[in-house]
Structures are given as structure tokens and as C-alpha cells.
Amino acid sequence: MKEIVEFWDSNGFGFTNVNAKQQLLSWLDDSSFLQPKTMILKAMNIACANNKRRLNYIVGILKNWENESLRTIGEIDTYYEKQKPVLKSKPFTVSPSAGRAIPSEFTLDLTAGEE
């Protein structure tokens, strides 16, 4: 309990917001997480990383985890790894030029005429 309150107070969630702290602490007893303290702290870290230091954001994260049946930090980490978009590189294609066609026998000599 102490770690959660200290994290809340020291990370800009609202030092005087006692009601929000109590609601957050209720997740220690009322959640289906195997390690609720660790899960709450992870949700708070995610909220900080996204600059969303509000109770409803943290609760939203926790509810999403419960809805996805994620009960441990390991399950959450695995879940997020699977959610990362895979960036596919597109093959480079040459687009047709908008100007006139250059004859294939043409060669460019940048030194021509500099004698």
C-alpha cells in the first residue's frame, strides 16, 4: 500500500487527492490479479509514460487487463509484445518521371565543354 501511495504522490497524480488514492487501493482487494500491487504500479508507470496522470486512466488500464484475463506482469508483457505493429518494408519502386523521356543512348558528361 505504501509503495502505491508514494508513487502516486511523487509522480504528479495529485498529492491531496485522497479519494482517488482510496479508489486505487481498493484494487488491492477487489481485483483478480495474482499480484495486485505490482499490477497497479505497472499501470501507474504506463500512465506516467503516456503523460496521463489520472485515476480513470489507471483504472481503464486495470479493467482492460482484467477483461483480457491478464493476471500477471508476465502475461501483460507477452500481450504487449504481440500488440506491437510489425513494420514491413516496402520494396523500392521507381516511379515514372513526370518529365520527358530521355533516350537510352544519352550519356551525361559533366565535364563537357570545360577544356
Helices and strands as residue ranges (DSSP letters): H 2-10, H 18-25, H 27-30, H 36-49, H 55-67, H 73-83
